[in-house]
Amino acid sequence: MADTKSMGVVGSGQMGSGIAQLGAVHGIDVWLIDSDPDALARASKSISSSIQRLVSKAQLSQAAGTSALGRLRFTTNLEELCSADVIIEAIVESEDVKKKLFLELDKIAKRSAILASNTSSISITRLASVTSRPRQVIGMHFMNPPPIMKLVEIVRGADTSDETFNVTKALAERFGKTVICSQDYSGFIVNRILMPMINEAFFTLFTGIATKEDIDTGMKLGTNHPMGPLQLADFIGLDVCLSIMKVLHAGLGDSKYAPCPLLVQYVDAGRLGRKRGIGVYDYSKPSPRL
Ligand code: NAI
């Protein structure tokens, strides 16, 4: 089984920047790509400060931190991925946009390359279907934030080969992650269970049953979750939560997955959560005491 030496990450937002950091810290040459140069600039800054934090906490030596930063390159040019062993897609959660990218990646990537998606819910089989290499397409679903969270959920499409699975699993384990494996059905394991809970928290707020603070405190202290569901939704991004609910609703065909109108309205209003400074909570004010 070939060892991964070079990696491409497409999408340099919350997830892509963290995945790129993991690769660089674990000795892999990484190209980080985004269509938006400002997103790349933000990613470069956030990775540098994240690595600096690891150095100051003595979790990484200064030399290892400097080498990791030296292994990272940033560009808007997808063609740079022509020699990557593994390409991980972490762009917007839209099937049409992801398919368009997979079509392009299939043309650019070398024949042996694996194309992985960090999608939270979209069918790997359908993403694979637009490529000429469905055996080499797989879901590699990191949790947020990727450098910290210990889990990677690997999703096998209908045609994903054992070799692709083994290389992807080895890569996740090299990053120090525990791997779980899901069949390719809407929402996989984690979001199939998590997102209906978050959606239900929105319904609880929408129907006036409780305040946002009481909903979050209830779930934190009542069920020992580290974060309340509405806080977690802000952390994930309300646009990402809404996209996942739409995939669950369409894919599983049950009205219980219909997105809460309040979640839809917040996204329409641009209240996307922490990344925009406002979601369920307003982050321009002192942090909510929950
Ligand atoms: P984000 O909104 O922070 O970043 C997405 C980035 O992709 C943006 O910088 C955007 O400019 C870029 N982009 C969009 N279309 C592009 C294209 N065609 N080519 C190149 N770059 C493009 O989103 P986030 O939160 O990082 O999510 C990315 C993916 O990861 C989604 O599929 C999401 O479902 C998944 N995910 C998100 C988690 C979360 O907690 N936010 C957790 C696990 C997975």
Residues whose N, C-alpha, C, O or C-beta is under 5 A from the ligand:
A	BS01	NAI	G11 S12 G13 Q14 M15 G16 I33 D34 S35 D36 A39 A90 I91 V92 E93 N118 T119 S120 F142 M143 N144 F235 I236 G237 V240
